[in-house]
Amino acid sequence: MRDFIGVPLCPAVDHQTLANDTVTARCRATGEPSHLPMMELHTFIIQSITPFRFFGRT
């Protein structure tokens, strides 16, 4: 199921997060999951939403 409320990424915390400090971030447009260390989530989000800057602001 796709999320159409305008959130480009959906990070998920699950049993794997607790076991190995990883998080899954799913892209709304493609549904493709990315598994990454929890400490890299902030950087991943910033890099992922950069093309989606609103109203031409940088």
mmCIF file of the N, C-alpha and C atoms, coordinates in Angstrom:
data_MODEL
# 
_entry.id   MODEL 
# 
loop_
_atom_site.group_PDB 
_atom_site.id 
_atom_site.type_symbol 
_atom_site.label_atom_id 
_atom_site.label_alt_id 
_atom_site.label_comp_id 
_atom_site.label_asym_id 
_atom_site.label_entity_id 
_atom_site.label_seq_id 
_atom_site.pdbx_PDB_ins_code 
_atom_site.Cartn_x 
_atom_site.Cartn_y 
_atom_site.Cartn_z 
_atom_site.occupancy 
_atom_site.B_iso_or_equiv 
_atom_site.pdbx_formal_charge 
_atom_site.auth_seq_id 
_atom_site.auth_comp_id 
_atom_site.auth_asym_id 
_atom_site.auth_atom_id 
_atom_site.pdbx_PDB_model_num 
ATOM 1   N N  . MET A 1 1  ? 0.838  -1.178 0.000  1.00 0.00 ? 1  MET A N  1 
ATOM 2   C CA . MET A 1 1  ? 0.000  0.000  0.000  1.00 0.00 ? 1  MET A CA 1 
ATOM 3   C C  . MET A 1 1  ? 0.886  1.245  0.000  1.00 0.00 ? 1  MET A C  1 
ATOM 4   N N  . ARG A 1 2  ? 0.565  2.184  -0.831 1.00 0.00 ? 2  ARG A N  1 
ATOM 5   C CA . ARG A 1 2  ? 1.346  3.416  -0.901 1.00 0.00 ? 2  ARG A CA 1 
ATOM 6   C C  . ARG A 1 2  ? 0.751  4.480  -0.001 1.00 0.00 ? 2  ARG A C  1 
ATOM 7   N N  . ASP A 1 3  ? 1.627  5.321  0.484  1.00 0.00 ? 3  ASP A N  1 
ATOM 8   C CA . ASP A 1 3  ? 1.244  6.426  1.357  1.00 0.00 ? 3  ASP A CA 1 
ATOM 9   C C  . ASP A 1 3  ? 1.216  7.699  0.514  1.00 0.00 ? 3  ASP A C  1 
ATOM 10  N N  . PHE A 1 4  ? 0.064  8.332  0.394  1.00 0.00 ? 4  PHE A N  1 
ATOM 11  C CA . PHE A 1 4  ? -0.068 9.497  -0.468 1.00 0.00 ? 4  PHE A CA 1 
ATOM 12  C C  . PHE A 1 4  ? -0.202 10.810 0.296  1.00 0.00 ? 4  PHE A C  1 
ATOM 13  N N  . ILE A 1 5  ? 0.234  10.876 1.550  1.00 0.00 ? 5  ILE A N  1 
ATOM 14  C CA . ILE A 1 5  ? 0.071  12.110 2.305  1.00 0.00 ? 5  ILE A CA 1 
ATOM 15  C C  . ILE A 1 5  ? 1.243  13.069 2.134  1.00 0.00 ? 5  ILE A C  1 
ATOM 16  N N  . GLY A 1 6  ? 2.230  12.712 1.346  1.00 0.00 ? 6  GLY A N  1 
ATOM 17  C CA . GLY A 1 6  ? 3.329  13.621 1.074  1.00 0.00 ? 6  GLY A CA 1 
ATOM 18  C C  . GLY A 1 6  ? 4.612  13.328 1.820  1.00 0.00 ? 6  GLY A C  1 
ATOM 19  N N  . VAL A 1 7  ? 4.682  12.238 2.526  1.00 0.00 ? 7  VAL A N  1 
ATOM 20  C CA . VAL A 1 7  ? 5.898  11.863 3.245  1.00 0.00 ? 7  VAL A CA 1 
ATOM 21  C C  . VAL A 1 7  ? 6.738  11.005 2.303  1.00 0.00 ? 7  VAL A C  1 
ATOM 22  N N  . PRO A 1 8  ? 7.920  11.498 1.860  1.00 0.00 ? 8  PRO A N  1 
ATOM 23  C CA . PRO A 1 8  ? 8.686  10.765 0.858  1.00 0.00 ? 8  PRO A CA 1 
ATOM 24  C C  . PRO A 1 8  ? 9.357  9.494  1.372  1.00 0.00 ? 8  PRO A C  1 
ATOM 25  N N  . LEU A 1 9  ? 9.586  9.392  2.680  1.00 0.00 ? 9  LEU A N  1 
ATOM 26  C CA . LEU A 1 9  ? 10.232 8.215  3.258  1.00 0.00 ? 9  LEU A CA 1 
ATOM 27  C C  . LEU A 1 9  ? 9.473  7.740  4.481  1.00 0.00 ? 9  LEU A C  1 
ATOM 28  N N  . CYS A 1 10 ? 9.528  6.445  4.691  1.00 0.00 ? 10 CYS A N  1 
ATOM 29  C CA . CYS A 1 10 ? 8.892  5.874  5.872  1.00 0.00 ? 10 CYS A CA 1 
ATOM 30  C C  . CYS A 1 10 ? 9.923  5.024  6.610  1.00 0.00 ? 10 CYS A C  1 
ATOM 31  N N  . PRO A 1 11 ? 10.541 5.545  7.673  1.00 0.00 ? 11 PRO A N  1 
ATOM 32  C CA . PRO A 1 11 ? 11.469 4.724  8.448  1.00 0.00 ? 11 PRO A CA 1 
ATOM 33  C C  . PRO A 1 11 ? 10.694 3.755  9.331  1.00 0.00 ? 11 PRO A C  1 
ATOM 34  N N  . ALA A 1 12 ? 11.205 2.546  9.457  1.00 0.00 ? 12 ALA A N  1 
ATOM 35  C CA . ALA A 1 12 ? 10.532 1.527  10.256 1.00 0.00 ? 12 ALA A CA 1 
ATOM 36  C C  . ALA A 1 12 ? 11.477 0.983  11.319 1.00 0.00 ? 12 ALA A C  1 
ATOM 37  N N  . VAL A 1 13 ? 10.982 0.907  12.533 1.00 0.00 ? 13 VAL A N  1 
ATOM 38  C CA . VAL A 1 13 ? 11.715 0.308  13.646 1.00 0.00 ? 13 VAL A CA 1 
ATOM 39  C C  . VAL A 1 13 ? 11.033 -1.013 13.949 1.00 0.00 ? 13 VAL A C  1 
ATOM 40  N N  . ASP A 1 14 ? 11.817 -2.088 13.948 1.00 0.00 ? 14 ASP A N  1 
ATOM 41  C CA . ASP A 1 14 ? 11.244 -3.410 14.192 1.00 0.00 ? 14 ASP A CA 1 
ATOM 42  C C  . ASP A 1 14 ? 12.202 -4.240 15.040 1.00 0.00 ? 14 ASP A C  1 
ATOM 43  N N  . HIS A 1 15 ? 11.968 -5.538 15.097 1.00 0.00 ? 15 HIS A N  1 
ATOM 44  C CA . HIS A 1 15 ? 12.816 -6.409 15.919 1.00 0.00 ? 15 HIS A CA 1 
ATOM 45  C C  . HIS A 1 15 ? 14.269 -6.398 15.458 1.00 0.00 ? 15 HIS A C  1 
ATOM 46  N N  . GLN A 1 16 ? 14.511 -6.224 14.153 1.00 0.00 ? 16 GLN A N  1 
ATOM 47  C CA . GLN A 1 16 ? 15.887 -6.154 13.663 1.00 0.00 ? 16 GLN A CA 1 
ATOM 48  C C  . GLN A 1 16 ? 16.588 -4.899 14.171 1.00 0.00 ? 16 GLN A C  1 
ATOM 49  N N  . THR A 1 17 ? 15.856 -3.809 14.288 1.00 0.00 ? 17 THR A N  1 
ATOM 50  C CA . THR A 1 17 ? 16.428 -2.563 14.804 1.00 0.00 ? 17 THR A CA 1 
ATOM 51  C C  . THR A 1 17 ? 16.996 -2.786 16.193 1.00 0.00 ? 17 THR A C  1 
ATOM 52  N N  . LEU A 1 18 ? 16.228 -3.449 17.023 1.00 0.00 ? 18 LEU A N  1 
ATOM 53  C CA . LEU A 1 18 ? 16.664 -3.696 18.391 1.00 0.00 ? 18 LEU A CA 1 
ATOM 54  C C  . LEU A 1 18 ? 17.825 -4.672 18.454 1.00 0.00 ? 18 LEU A C  1 
ATOM 55  N N  . ALA A 1 19 ? 17.865 -5.631 17.534 1.00 0.00 ? 19 ALA A N  1 
ATOM 56  C CA . ALA A 1 19 ? 18.908 -6.650 17.554 1.00 0.00 ? 19 ALA A CA 1 
ATOM 57  C C  . ALA A 1 19 ? 20.245 -6.155 17.002 1.00 0.00 ? 19 ALA A C  1 
ATOM 58  N N  . ASN A 1 20 ? 20.199 -5.360 15.917 1.00 0.00 ? 20 ASN A N  1 
ATOM 59  C CA . ASN A 1 20 ? 21.469 -4.987 15.287 1.00 0.00 ? 20 ASN A CA 1 
ATOM 60  C C  . ASN A 1 20 ? 21.593 -3.499 14.948 1.00 0.00 ? 20 ASN A C  1 
ATOM 61  N N  . ASP A 1 21 ? 20.775 -2.657 15.558 1.00 0.00 ? 21 ASP A N  1 
ATOM 62  C CA . ASP A 1 21 ? 20.850 -1.199 15.369 1.00 0.00 ? 21 ASP A CA 1 
ATOM 63  C C  . ASP A 1 21 ? 20.750 -0.772 13.905 1.00 0.00 ? 21 ASP A C  1 
ATOM 64  N N  . THR A 1 22 ? 19.875 -1.430 13.150 1.00 0.00 ? 22 THR A N  1 
ATOM 65  C CA . THR A 1 22 ? 19.610 -1.014 11.779 1.00 0.00 ? 22 THR A CA 1 
ATOM 66  C C  . THR A 1 22 ? 18.166 -0.550 11.677 1.00 0.00 ? 22 THR A C  1 
ATOM 67  N N  . VAL A 1 23 ? 17.891 0.195  10.626 1.00 0.00 ? 23 VAL A N  1 
ATOM 68  C CA . VAL A 1 23 ? 16.540 0.692  10.388 1.00 0.00 ? 23 VAL A CA 1 
ATOM 69  C C  . VAL A 1 23 ? 16.232 0.501  8.906  1.00 0.00 ? 23 VAL A C  1 
ATOM 70  N N  . THR A 1 24 ? 14.962 0.321  8.593  1.00 0.00 ? 24 THR A N  1 
ATOM 71  C CA . THR A 1 24 ? 14.534 0.203  7.209  1.00 0.00 ? 24 THR A CA 1 
ATOM 72  C C  . THR A 1 24 ? 13.825 1.490  6.822  1.00 0.00 ? 24 THR A C  1 
ATOM 73  N N  . ALA A 1 25 ? 14.258 2.107  5.737  1.00 0.00 ? 25 ALA A N  1 
ATOM 74  C CA . ALA A 1 25 ? 13.602 3.303  5.216  1.00 0.00 ? 25 ALA A CA 1 
ATOM 75  C C  . ALA A 1 25 ? 13.023 2.943  3.854  1.00 0.00 ? 25 ALA A C  1 
ATOM 76  N N  . ARG A 1 26 ? 11.716 3.089  3.716  1.00 0.00 ? 26 ARG A N  1 
ATOM 77  C CA . ARG A 1 26 ? 11.053 2.740  2.465  1.00 0.00 ? 26 ARG A CA 1 
ATOM 78  C C  . ARG A 1 26 ? 10.702 4.013  1.696  1.00 0.00 ? 26 ARG A C  1 
ATOM 79  N N  . CYS A 1 27 ? 11.049 4.031  0.414  1.00 0.00 ? 27 CYS A N  1 
ATOM 80  C CA . CYS A 1 27 ? 10.755 5.162  -0.461 1.00 0.00 ? 27 CYS A CA 1 
ATOM 81  C C  . CYS A 1 27 ? 9.287  5.110  -0.874 1.00 0.00 ? 27 CYS A C  1 
ATOM 82  N N  . ARG A 1 28 ? 8.566  6.209  -0.681 1.00 0.00 ? 28 ARG A N  1 
ATOM 83  C CA . ARG A 1 28 ? 7.142  6.238  -1.019 1.00 0.00 ? 28 ARG A CA 1 
ATOM 84  C C  . ARG A 1 28 ? 6.913  6.041  -2.508 1.00 0.00 ? 28 ARG A C  1 
ATOM 85  N N  . ALA A 1 29 ? 7.719  6.660  -3.341 1.00 0.00 ? 29 ALA A N  1 
ATOM 86  C CA . ALA A 1 29 ? 7.504  6.622  -4.785 1.00 0.00 ? 29 ALA A CA 1 
ATOM 87  C C  . ALA A 1 29 ? 7.720  5.238  -5.381 1.00 0.00 ? 29 ALA A C  1 
ATOM 88  N N  . THR A 1 30 ? 8.737  4.522  -4.901 1.00 0.00 ? 30 THR A N  1 
ATOM 89  C CA . THR A 1 30 ? 9.079  3.228  -5.498 1.00 0.00 ? 30 THR A CA 1 
ATOM 90  C C  . THR A 1 30 ? 8.725  2.042  -4.624 1.00 0.00 ? 30 THR A C  1 
ATOM 91  N N  . GLY A 1 31 ? 8.575  2.267  -3.333 1.00 0.00 ? 31 GLY A N  1 
ATOM 92  C CA . GLY A 1 31 ? 8.331  1.168  -2.405 1.00 0.00 ? 31 GLY A CA 1 
ATOM 93  C C  . GLY A 1 31 ? 9.592  0.405  -2.056 1.00 0.00 ? 31 GLY A C  1 
ATOM 94  N N  . GLU A 1 32 ? 10.726 0.846  -2.603 1.00 0.00 ? 32 GLU A N  1 
ATOM 95  C CA . GLU A 1 32 ? 11.999 0.162  -2.383 1.00 0.00 ? 32 GLU A CA 1 
ATOM 96  C C  . GLU A 1 32 ? 12.520 0.414  -0.969 1.00 0.00 ? 32 GLU A C  1 
ATOM 97  N N  . PRO A 1 33 ? 12.854 -0.668 -0.246 1.00 0.00 ? 33 PRO A N  1 
ATOM 98  C CA . PRO A 1 33 ? 13.403 -0.489 1.098  1.00 0.00 ? 33 PRO A CA 1 
ATOM 99  C C  . PRO A 1 33 ? 14.921 -0.308 1.066  1.00 0.00 ? 33 PRO A C  1 
ATOM 100 N N  . SER A 1 34 ? 15.419 0.462  2.009  1.00 0.00 ? 34 SER A N  1 
ATOM 101 C CA . SER A 1 34 ? 16.860 0.609  2.213  1.00 0.00 ? 34 SER A CA 1 
ATOM 102 C C  . SER A 1 34 ? 17.136 0.245  3.660  1.00 0.00 ? 34 SER A C  1 
ATOM 103 N N  . HIS A 1 35 ? 18.051 -0.690 3.861  1.00 0.00 ? 35 HIS A N  1 
ATOM 104 C CA . HIS A 1 35 ? 18.429 -1.116 5.207  1.00 0.00 ? 35 HIS A CA 1 
ATOM 105 C C  . HIS A 1 35 ? 19.761 -0.448 5.533  1.00 0.00 ? 35 HIS A C  1 
ATOM 106 N N  . LEU A 1 36 ? 19.801 0.281  6.653  1.00 0.00 ? 36 LEU A N  1 
ATOM 107 C CA . LEU A 1 36 ? 21.015 1.004  6.981  1.00 0.00 ? 36 LEU A CA 1 
ATOM 108 C C  . LEU A 1 36 ? 21.190 1.097  8.487  1.00 0.00 ? 36 LEU A C  1 
ATOM 109 N N  . PRO A 1 37 ? 22.425 1.360  8.938  1.00 0.00 ? 37 PRO A N  1 
ATOM 110 C CA . PRO A 1 37 ? 22.658 1.552  10.367 1.00 0.00 ? 37 PRO A CA 1 
ATOM 111 C C  . PRO A 1 37 ? 21.849 2.739  10.885 1.00 0.00 ? 37 PRO A C  1 
ATOM 112 N N  . MET A 1 38 ? 21.313 2.609  12.075 1.00 0.00 ? 38 MET A N  1 
ATOM 113 C CA . MET A 1 38 ? 20.472 3.648  12.647 1.00 0.00 ? 38 MET A CA 1 
ATOM 114 C C  . MET A 1 38 ? 21.198 4.995  12.717 1.00 0.00 ? 38 MET A C  1 
ATOM 115 N N  . MET A 1 39 ? 22.501 4.974  12.957 1.00 0.00 ? 39 MET A N  1 
ATOM 116 C CA . MET A 1 39 ? 23.269 6.213  13.056 1.00 0.00 ? 39 MET A CA 1 
ATOM 117 C C  . MET A 1 39 ? 23.372 6.941  11.713 1.00 0.00 ? 39 MET A C  1 
ATOM 118 N N  . GLU A 1 40 ? 23.079 6.272  10.594 1.00 0.00 ? 40 GLU A N  1 
ATOM 119 C CA . GLU A 1 40 ? 23.144 6.887  9.271  1.00 0.00 ? 40 GLU A CA 1 
ATOM 120 C C  . GLU A 1 40 ? 21.781 7.367  8.776  1.00 0.00 ? 40 GLU A C  1 
ATOM 121 N N  . LEU A 1 41 ? 20.724 7.169  9.557  1.00 0.00 ? 41 LEU A N  1 
ATOM 122 C CA . LEU A 1 41 ? 19.376 7.523  9.117  1.00 0.00 ? 41 LEU A CA 1 
ATOM 123 C C  . LEU A 1 41 ? 19.240 9.013  8.823  1.00 0.00 ? 41 LEU A C  1 
ATOM 124 N N  . HIS A 1 42 ? 19.771 9.859  9.684  1.00 0.00 ? 42 HIS A N  1 
ATOM 125 C CA . HIS A 1 42 ? 19.666 11.309 9.481  1.00 0.00 ? 42 HIS A CA 1 
ATOM 126 C C  . HIS A 1 42 ? 20.277 11.716 8.146  1.00 0.00 ? 42 HIS A C  1 
ATOM 127 N N  . THR A 1 43 ? 21.477 11.261 7.863  1.00 0.00 ? 43 THR A N  1 
ATOM 128 C CA . THR A 1 43 ? 22.153 11.588 6.606  1.00 0.00 ? 43 THR A CA 1 
ATOM 129 C C  . THR A 1 43 ? 21.367 11.054 5.416  1.00 0.00 ? 43 THR A C  1 
ATOM 130 N N  . PHE A 1 44 ? 20.859 9.837  5.531  1.00 0.00 ? 44 PHE A N  1 
ATOM 131 C CA . PHE A 1 44 ? 20.078 9.230  4.454  1.00 0.00 ? 44 PHE A CA 1 
ATOM 132 C C  . PHE A 1 44 ? 18.828 10.057 4.149  1.00 0.00 ? 44 PHE A C  1 
ATOM 133 N N  . ILE A 1 45 ? 18.137 10.509 5.185  1.00 0.00 ? 45 ILE A N  1 
ATOM 134 C CA . ILE A 1 45 ? 16.923 11.307 4.989  1.00 0.00 ? 45 ILE A CA 1 
ATOM 135 C C  . ILE A 1 45 ? 17.256 12.628 4.308  1.00 0.00 ? 45 ILE A C  1 
ATOM 136 N N  . ILE A 1 46 ? 18.287 13.309 4.787  1.00 0.00 ? 46 ILE A N  1 
ATOM 137 C CA . ILE A 1 46 ? 18.676 14.590 4.187  1.00 0.00 ? 46 ILE A CA 1 
ATOM 138 C C  . ILE A 1 46 ? 19.027 14.408 2.714  1.00 0.00 ? 46 ILE A C  1 
ATOM 139 N N  . GLN A 1 47 ? 19.799 13.390 2.388  1.00 0.00 ? 47 GLN A N  1 
ATOM 140 C CA . GLN A 1 47 ? 20.183 13.146 0.999  1.00 0.00 ? 47 GLN A CA 1 
ATOM 141 C C  . GLN A 1 47 ? 18.979 12.764 0.146  1.00 0.00 ? 47 GLN A C  1 
ATOM 142 N N  . SER A 1 48 ? 18.025 12.068 0.722  1.00 0.00 ? 48 SER A N  1 
ATOM 143 C CA . SER A 1 48 ? 16.863 11.607 -0.035 1.00 0.00 ? 48 SER A CA 1 
ATOM 144 C C  . SER A 1 48 ? 15.867 12.719 -0.327 1.00 0.00 ? 48 SER A C  1 
ATOM 145 N N  . ILE A 1 49 ? 15.722 13.671 0.595  1.00 0.00 ? 49 ILE A N  1 
ATOM 146 C CA . ILE A 1 49 ? 14.716 14.716 0.383  1.00 0.00 ? 49 ILE A CA 1 
ATOM 147 C C  . ILE A 1 49 ? 15.278 15.964 -0.277 1.00 0.00 ? 49 ILE A C  1 
ATOM 148 N N  . THR A 1 50 ? 16.582 16.051 -0.455 1.00 0.00 ? 50 THR A N  1 
ATOM 149 C CA . THR A 1 50 ? 17.180 17.232 -1.075 1.00 0.00 ? 50 THR A CA 1 
ATOM 150 C C  . THR A 1 50 ? 16.539 17.561 -2.425 1.00 0.00 ? 50 THR A C  1 
ATOM 151 N N  . PRO A 1 51 ? 16.262 16.584 -3.300 1.00 0.00 ? 51 PRO A N  1 
ATOM 152 C CA . PRO A 1 51 ? 15.611 16.927 -4.575 1.00 0.00 ? 51 PRO A CA 1 
ATOM 153 C C  . PRO A 1 51 ? 14.187 17.463 -4.404 1.00 0.00 ? 51 PRO A C  1 
ATOM 154 N N  . PHE A 1 52 ? 13.594 17.302 -3.226 1.00 0.00 ? 52 PHE A N  1 
ATOM 155 C CA . PHE A 1 52 ? 12.213 17.696 -2.995 1.00 0.00 ? 52 PHE A CA 1 
ATOM 156 C C  . PHE A 1 52 ? 12.093 19.021 -2.250 1.00 0.00 ? 52 PHE A C  1 
ATOM 157 N N  . ARG A 1 53 ? 13.076 19.898 -2.334 1.00 0.00 ? 53 ARG A N  1 
ATOM 158 C CA . ARG A 1 53 ? 13.012 21.192 -1.648 1.00 0.00 ? 53 ARG A CA 1 
ATOM 159 C C  . ARG A 1 53 ? 11.761 21.938 -2.098 1.00 0.00 ? 53 ARG A C  1 
ATOM 160 N N  . PHE A 1 54 ? 11.090 22.562 -1.147 1.00 0.00 ? 54 PHE A N  1 
ATOM 161 C CA . PHE A 1 54 ? 9.822  23.217 -1.435 1.00 0.00 ? 54 PHE A CA 1 
ATOM 162 C C  . PHE A 1 54 ? 10.015 24.667 -1.859 1.00 0.00 ? 54 PHE A C  1 
ATOM 163 N N  . PHE A 1 55 ? 9.258  25.108 -2.829 1.00 0.00 ? 55 PHE A N  1 
ATOM 164 C CA . PHE A 1 55 ? 9.191  26.495 -3.271 1.00 0.00 ? 55 PHE A CA 1 
ATOM 165 C C  . PHE A 1 55 ? 10.549 27.051 -3.696 1.00 0.00 ? 55 PHE A C  1 
ATOM 166 N N  . GLY A 1 56 ? 11.433 26.193 -4.170 1.00 0.00 ? 56 GLY A N  1 
ATOM 167 C CA . GLY A 1 56 ? 12.718 26.644 -4.666 1.00 0.00 ? 56 GLY A CA 1 
ATOM 168 C C  . GLY A 1 56 ? 13.712 27.040 -3.598 1.00 0.00 ? 56 GLY A C  1 
ATOM 169 N N  . ARG A 1 57 ? 13.383 26.818 -2.348 1.00 0.00 ? 57 ARG A N  1 
ATOM 170 C CA . ARG A 1 57 ? 14.311 27.162 -1.259 1.00 0.00 ? 57 ARG A CA 1 
ATOM 171 C C  . ARG A 1 57 ? 15.389 26.107 -1.171 1.00 0.00 ? 57 ARG A C  1 
ATOM 172 N N  . THR A 1 58 ? 16.600 26.517 -0.846 1.00 0.00 ? 58 THR A N  1 
ATOM 173 C CA . THR A 1 58 ? 17.695 25.560 -0.710 1.00 0.00 ? 58 THR A CA 1 
ATOM 174 C C  . THR A 1 58 ? 18.226 25.569 0.691  1.00 0.00 ? 58 THR A C  1 
# 
